[in-house]
Amino acid sequence: MLAGHSEDAQVRFRAARDLADMRGFAFLSAATVAERPLQEVLARVEAMRAPDGWPDPVIASGVLGGANEPTLRLSDLVEHAETLSVQDNRFKSAEQMRLWRNPRVRAVRNLIAALGGDRPVVEIGPVEARQHRRWWQSRIADEGQSSQTANKDFHYISGMLARFYEDIDHADPPRPYMGVSIRDRHAKVQRKDEVPVAYITDRWFAPGAFDGLNDEARDILLIALETGCRQSEIHDLPASAFQLDADVPHLCVRNEAAHDPDARREIKNRHSERDVPLVGVALAAAQRHPAGFPRYRNKRSYSAIVNKYLKTHDLVPEGVTVGGLRHTWESRLKAAGLHTDDRGELMGHSVKALRGREHYGDEMDLERRQALAASIAFTVPDHLA
């Protein structure tokens, strides 16, 4: 009842829904209530009485549909979604929040362009979703845009709409983007090619190969080479994640919580949380940087810098990037005869998904992880030891 007097339209709307539900009715708009059978309408009228027997306008807003749905507009949807996602995003750094926010801003901007102007969120239905899809189909045909980018737009809008309706406790939330996607049978399958092992042993390990690259960038590369870690899993780690004095030297890949947004860090998914043993050139590289890599922490400049260096100095084949190191490492594990489960655990994949069934038993311990990583480690060149 108190919430029904709030100045916040969303709070009033949720209160109206709750009041209707408490009296045994689904919340319906006033226009819809007027079309219901007379017996139901009369029952709703009777239900709007307060304990003193007099009609109460707050209760009436619920049982007779007098509360208006919130008038949030598309242009404010991302900010609203960000407010609702505070719990989910609590580990994200300032940079990760920027990367979370930007594609959603782009998706809303594209939807507004497709519709020819801003609209209230509650007006986005299947017709508008299909109009959004047609707009993207034209861009793909005329400009060569990617269907993958379009489908990401649909995904982000759909997710924010779901959050919006969940927040107002909508009994039957609309799902305007259900089934809305673009399939492009001409689209090329994108994948990251591996860095050939011969390039690593013959070119990367050659004396002077990385003389033109700063020490932090070089050593992040060397750690990735012998751990299969994603680049961000290395350069974003805080100093506390470098457990170099442990019986088994390792990196702790975890979500990091902190009041300071720049000290937070969110890993890719829950399966990515793991302890990563350091062996070979990776151990030597980490020992040179026991406090981590502040030059690249929570930044997105690393890949561009390293890929440019590798290409300029002929250290990778045409079209291959530093991201291919992770694939190279798994291929090395596979060539050594490691089971899919073991490779998945070492790389931070879902073993349940790999098996296609539940995953039982204990996780692989750090000593076992170290032994498997060491079994495929390269001999450390003297100049990189």
C-alpha positions in Angstrom: 0.0 0.0 0.0 2.9 2.4 0.8 4.6 1.5 -2.4 1.4 2.4 -4.3 1.9 6.0 -3.2 5.5 6.1 -4.4 6.6 8.8 -6.9 8.5 6.2 -8.9 6.3 4.9 -11.7 7.9 1.4 -11.7 7.5 1.0 -7.9 3.8 2.0 -8.2 3.3 -0.5 -11.1 4.9 -3.4 -9.2 2.7 -2.5 -6.2 -0.4 -2.6 -8.4 0.6 -6.1 -9.7 1.3 -7.3 -6.1 -2.1 -6.0 -4.8 -4.0 -7.6 -7.7 -2.2 -10.9 -7.0 -2.8 -10.8 -3.3 -6.5 -10.5 -4.0 -6.5 -13.5 -6.4 -6.5 -11.6 -9.7 -4.0 -11.3 -12.6 -3.1 -7.7 -13.2 -4.8 -6.4 -16.4 -5.0 -3.0 -18.0 -8.2 -1.1 -17.4 -9.2 -1.5 -21.0 -8.8 -5.3 -20.7 -10.7 -5.4 -17.4 -13.6 -3.7 -19.1 -13.8 -6.5 -21.6 -13.9 -9.3 -19.0 -17.2 -11.0 -18.0 -19.4 -8.9 -15.8 -19.1 -11.3 -12.9 -15.3 -10.9 -12.9 -15.6 -7.2 -13.2 -18.0 -7.0 -10.2 -15.7 -9.3 -8.2 -12.8 -6.9 -8.9 -14.8 -3.9 -7.8 -15.6 -5.6 -4.6 -12.0 -6.6 -4.1 -10.8 -2.9 -4.1 -12.3 -2.2 -0.7 -9.9 -1.5 2.1 -10.4 -3.1 5.6 -12.7 -0.2 6.6 -15.0 -1.1 3.8 -14.4 1.9 1.6 -12.9 1.7 -1.9 -9.2 2.4 -1.9 -7.6 4.0 -5.0 -4.3 2.2 -4.5 -6.0 -1.2 -4.4 -8.1 -0.1 -7.4 -5.0 0.6 -9.4 -4.2 -3.1 -9.1 -7.5 -5.0 -9.4 -9.0 -2.6 -12.0 -5.8 -1.9 -14.0 -5.5 1.8 -13.1 -1.7 1.7 -12.9 0.2 2.7 -16.0 3.1 0.6 -17.2 6.4 2.4 -16.8 7.3 4.7 -19.6 11.0 4.0 -19.9 12.2 4.9 -23.3 14.7 3.0 -25.5 17.3 5.7 -25.1 17.3 5.1 -21.3 17.3 1.3 -21.6 21.0 0.6 -21.3 21.4 2.8 -18.1 18.3 1.0 -16.6 19.7 -2.4 -17.5 23.1 -1.5 -16.0 21.3 -0.6 -12.7 19.5 -3.9 -12.7 22.7 -5.8 -13.4 24.8 -4.6 -10.5 24.9 -8.0 -8.9 25.9 -9.8 -12.1 28.5 -7.3 -12.9 30.0 -6.9 -9.5 33.4 -8.3 -10.5 33.8 -6.3 -13.7 36.6 -3.8 -13.9 35.9 -0.3 -15.3 37.3 -1.5 -18.6 35.1 -4.6 -18.6 32.1 -2.5 -17.8 32.9 -0.4 -20.8 33.0 -3.5 -22.9 29.7 -4.6 -21.4 28.0 -1.3 -22.0 29.2 -0.4 -25.5 27.6 -3.2 -27.6 24.3 -2.6 -25.8 24.5 1.1 -26.5 25.2 0.2 -30.1 22.3 -2.3 -30.2 19.8 0.3 -28.9 21.1 3.0 -31.3 20.6 0.6 -34.2 17.1 -0.3 -33.0 16.1 3.4 -32.8 17.5 3.9 -36.3 15.5 0.9 -37.6 12.3 2.3 -36.0 12.9 5.8 -37.2 13.0 7.3 -33.7 12.9 6.7 -29.9 10.0 4.7 -28.5 8.7 3.6 -25.0 10.2 0.2 -24.2 6.7 -1.3 -23.7 5.9 -0.6 -27.3 8.6 -2.9 -28.6 6.8 -6.0 -29.8 7.2 -8.6 -32.6 6.5 -6.1 -35.3 9.3 -3.8 -34.1 11.7 -6.8 -33.7 11.0 -7.9 -37.3 11.5 -4.3 -38.5 14.9 -4.3 -36.7 15.7 -7.6 -38.5 14.8 -6.2 -41.9 16.9 -3.1 -41.2 19.9 -5.4 -40.5 19.2 -7.6 -43.6 19.4 -4.4 -45.8 22.7 -3.5 -44.2 24.1 -6.9 -44.7 23.1 -6.9 -48.4 24.1 -3.3 -49.1 27.1 -2.8 -46.9 28.5 -6.2 -46.3 27.8 -6.1 -42.6 28.0 -9.3 -40.6 25.0 -11.4 -39.7 26.9 -12.3 -36.5 26.9 -8.6 -35.5 23.2 -8.4 -36.2 22.4 -11.4 -34.1 24.4 -9.9 -31.2 22.2 -6.8 -31.4 19.1 -9.0 -31.2 20.6 -10.9 -28.2 21.5 -7.7 -26.3 18.1 -6.1 -26.9 16.3 -9.3 -25.9 18.3 -9.6 -22.7 17.6 -6.0 -21.6 13.9 -6.3 -22.3 13.8 -9.5 -20.2 15.5 -7.6 -17.4 13.0 -4.8 -17.7 9.9 -7.0 -17.5 11.4 -9.1 -14.7 12.0 -5.9 -12.7 8.3 -4.9 -12.9 7.2 -8.5 -12.2 5.3 -8.9 -15.4 3.2 -12.0 -15.1 3.5 -12.9 -18.8 6.5 -10.9 -20.2 6.5 -10.2 -23.9 9.3 -11.9 -25.8 9.4 -9.9 -29.1 12.8 -11.2 -30.2 11.9 -14.9 -29.9 12.9 -16.5 -33.2 14.4 -13.3 -34.5 17.8 -14.0 -36.0 19.6 -13.9 -39.4 21.2 -16.9 -40.9 23.7 -16.3 -43.6 24.6 -19.4 -45.5 27.4 -17.5 -47.3 29.1 -16.4 -44.1 32.6 -17.7 -43.6 33.3 -19.8 -40.5 35.6 -17.7 -38.3 38.3 -19.4 -36.3 41.8 -18.6 -35.0 44.5 -20.5 -36.7 47.3 -22.0 -34.5 50.8 -20.6 -34.2 52.9 -23.4 -35.8 55.2 -25.1 -33.3 58.1 -24.7 -35.7 57.6 -20.9 -35.6 57.9 -21.0 -31.8 61.0 -23.1 -31.6 62.8 -21.7 -34.7 61.8 -18.1 -34.7 60.4 -17.1 -31.3 63.2 -18.8 -29.4 65.9 -17.4 -31.6 68.2 -14.9 -29.7 67.1 -11.3 -30.4 63.6 -12.3 -31.7 61.9 -10.1 -29.2 64.5 -7.4 -28.7 62.1 -4.7 -30.1 59.2 -5.7 -27.8 58.9 -4.5 -24.2 59.6 -7.0 -21.4 56.0 -7.2 -20.2 54.6 -7.9 -23.6 57.2 -10.5 -24.3 56.7 -12.3 -21.0 52.9 -12.3 -21.3 53.4 -14.0 -24.6 55.8 -16.6 -23.1 53.4 -17.4 -20.2 50.5 -17.9 -22.7 52.8 -20.2 -24.8 53.2 -22.7 -21.9 49.9 -22.3 -20.1 47.2 -22.0 -22.8 45.8 -19.1 -20.9 43.8 -16.3 -22.6 45.9 -13.2 -22.8 43.6 -11.2 -20.5 43.8 -14.1 -18.0 47.5 -13.2 -17.7 47.9 -9.5 -18.0 44.8 -8.6 -15.9 45.8 -10.6 -12.9 46.6 -8.8 -9.6 49.9 -9.3 -7.9 48.2 -11.7 -5.4 47.5 -14.1 -8.2 51.2 -14.9 -8.8 51.9 -17.7 -6.4 55.6 -18.2 -7.2 56.8 -19.4 -3.8 54.3 -22.2 -3.6 55.4 -25.8 -3.8 53.9 -25.7 -7.3 54.4 -22.2 -8.7 51.1 -21.2 -10.3 48.7 -18.5 -11.3 45.3 -18.2 -9.6 42.7 -17.3 -12.2 39.7 -16.0 -10.2 37.0 -13.3 -10.1 38.5 -10.4 -8.2 36.2 -8.2 -6.0 37.2 -4.7 -4.8 35.6 -1.3 -4.1 37.9 0.2 -6.7 36.5 -0.6 -10.2 40.1 -0.7 -11.6 41.0 -3.4 -9.1 38.1 -5.7 -10.0 38.2 -8.4 -12.5 35.7 -10.8 -14.0 36.9 -14.0 -15.7 35.1 -15.3 -18.8 32.9 -17.9 -17.0 32.8 -20.1 -13.9 34.7 -22.9 -15.7 37.6 -20.6 -16.3 38.3 -20.4 -12.6 41.4 -22.5 -12.1 45.0 -22.8 -10.8 47.5 -22.7 -13.7 50.9 -24.3 -13.1 53.9 -22.4 -14.4 56.5 -24.5 -16.2 59.3 -23.9 -18.7 59.5 -20.4 -20.2 56.3 -19.5 -18.5 57.8 -19.9 -15.0 60.9 -17.9 -16.0 58.7 -15.1 -17.4 56.5 -15.0 -14.3 59.6 -14.8 -12.0 60.7 -11.7 -13.9 57.3 -10.1 -13.0 56.2 -11.3 -9.5 53.8 -8.4 -9.2 52.1 -9.0 -12.6 51.9 -6.8 -15.6 50.7 -3.3 -14.6 51.4 -1.8 -18.1 48.6 -3.9 -19.6 46.3 -4.6 -16.6 42.7 -3.8 -17.4 43.6 -2.4 -20.8 42.9 -3.7 -24.3 46.1 -2.6 -26.1 48.1 -5.8 -25.7 46.8 -7.8 -28.7 47.2 -5.0 -31.2 50.8 -4.2 -30.0 51.9 -7.9 -30.0 50.2 -8.9 -33.3 51.7 -5.9 -35.1 55.2 -6.9 -33.8 54.8 -10.6 -34.7 53.6 -9.7 -38.2 56.2 -7.0 -38.8 59.0 -9.3 -37.8 57.7 -12.4 -39.7 57.2 -14.4 -36.5 53.8 -15.8 -37.5 52.3 -17.0 -40.8 49.9 -14.7 -42.7 46.6 -14.4 -40.9 47.7 -16.0 -37.7 47.5 -13.9 -34.5 48.6 -14.3 -30.9 45.2 -15.6 -30.0 46.2 -18.8 -31.8 48.6 -19.7 -29.0 45.7 -21.2 -27.0 44.8 -23.5 -29.8 48.5 -24.4 -30.3 48.7 -25.4 -26.7 45.6 -27.7 -26.9 47.0 -29.3 -30.0 50.2 -30.0 -28.2 48.3 -31.6 -25.3 46.3 -33.6 -27.8 49.4 -34.8 -29.6 50.8 -36.0 -26.3 47.8 -38.2 -25.9 45.9 -36.3 -23.2 42.2 -37.2 -22.9 39.6 -34.5 -23.8 38.5 -34.2 -20.1 42.1 -33.5 -19.0 42.6 -30.9 -21.8 39.3 -29.3 -20.9 40.2 -29.0 -17.2 43.6 -27.5 -17.9 42.1 -24.9 -20.3 39.2 -23.9 -18.2 36.5 -25.5 -20.3 33.3 -27.1 -19.1 34.0 -30.9 -18.7 30.2 -31.5 -18.5 29.8 -29.9 -21.9 32.7 -31.8 -23.3 31.2 -35.1 -22.1 27.6 -34.3 -22.8 26.7 -35.6 -19.3 27.3 -34.8 -15.7 30.9 -34.5 -14.4 31.5 -36.4 -11.2 34.6 -36.8 -9.0 37.2 -34.4 -7.7 38.9 -31.7 -9.8 42.4 -32.3 -11.0 44.9 -31.3 -8.3 47.7 -28.8 -8.9 50.4 -31.4 -8.9 48.7 -33.4 -11.6 48.2 -30.2 -13.6 51.9 -29.4 -13.3 52.9 -32.9 -14.4 50.8 -32.7 -17.5 51.9 -29.2 -18.5 55.6 -30.1 -17.9 55.2 -33.2 -20.1 54.8 -31.0 -23.2 56.9 -28.0 -22.1 59.6 -26.7 -24.5 63.3 -26.7 -23.4 64.0 -23.2 -22.1 66.5 -21.3 -24.2 69.4 -19.8 -22.1 68.5 -16.2 -23.1 64.9 -16.7 -21.9 65.7 -18.5 -18.6 
